[in-house]
C-alpha cells in the first residue's frame, strides 16, 4: 500500500513553540535525563502498546514512581528531582504554577493511542509543556490530522484536551520533560512567540476508501485466525498514517468484530473509544 507524500503545514492551534533554551542548559538537562533515572514506571497501559515509561519529578507524594496524574493542591520535589539540579533549575526558572512534572520515555516502536487528557481532573484551565531532551524525526505527535515533531532546544505548549496520539516508529528512545501547569500570567509571559521551523509540522494524507479497505481486510483475516492484538494494532496505527476523523480507528475495530460476529468484543471497543476520547 502506498500513500501520498506528507505535505508541510502550520502547527495546529493546540500546539505552539513558546521559547528557546540556552544550548548549555539543554546539554545539562539531556545529561541528567540520560544518566540519573532508573526503574522507569509503566502506567496507563490501556493507552499504549507498552513502550511509554515515566518518572515523576514534582507531585504530591515525593515518590518518582507515583505517576498517575491527579490534581495536586501543593507539589513537592520527588527524590529523583533532588538528584537533577539542572532540571530543578529549569522548573524553577519557568515560573509557572505546576500541577505535575515528569520525565517521559517513548521507546522505539512505541505508540500512545489516540486519546484526550485531563478528563479525570477538575475543570481548571491547564496546559502541558514539553521540553524535548532526546528525540529523533520518527518520533512525533499527531493532532488534527497533522504530524508534529517536537524538536530539542525549545519549550513547546500542548493543550491535550484535543484528541492526539504519539509514536516513535524507529527510535532511538525519545525523552521529554513534561510539565502540566495551570493557565496564568506566568504561562502567558513564557510565550515568546517563537516561529515554527521547517519540518515541525506536516499534513497527513487523507486516505481513499480502497486504502482503508485493504488494511481492514488484512486485520479481519488476522483476527479471524486469533491474532487479535496484531489486528487491533494494524487499525490503531492508521491514525498515525492518515488524517482520520476523530475516533475512526476505534470504529474500524468495533466494526471488524461486528463483521466477525463477536458482539462482546465490538461492545468492548465501543466502550474503550468512549474512555480514550473522554466520553464516558
Secondary structure as UniProt FT lines:
FT   STRAND          7..8
FT   TURN            13..14
FT   STRAND          15..20
FT   HELIX           23..35
FT   HELIX           45..47
FT   STRAND          52..59
FT   TURN            64..65
FT   STRAND          76..77
FT   TURN            79..80
FT   HELIX           81..83
FT   HELIX           85..94
FT   STRAND          98..106
FT   TURN            108..109
FT   STRAND          110..115
FT   TURN            119..120
FT   STRAND          126..134
FT   TURN            137..138
FT   STRAND          139..143
FT   TURN            144..145
FT   STRAND          146..148
FT   TURN            152..153
FT   STRAND          154..158
FT   TURN            160..161
FT   STRAND          164..168
FT   STRAND          174..182
FT   HELIX           185..190
FT   TURN            198..199
FT   STRAND          201..203
FT   HELIX           209..224
FT   TURN            225..226
FT   HELIX           228..236
FT   HELIX           237..240
FT   TURN            246..247
FT   HELIX           248..259
FT   TURN            260..261
FT   HELIX           263..276
FT   TURN            277..278
//
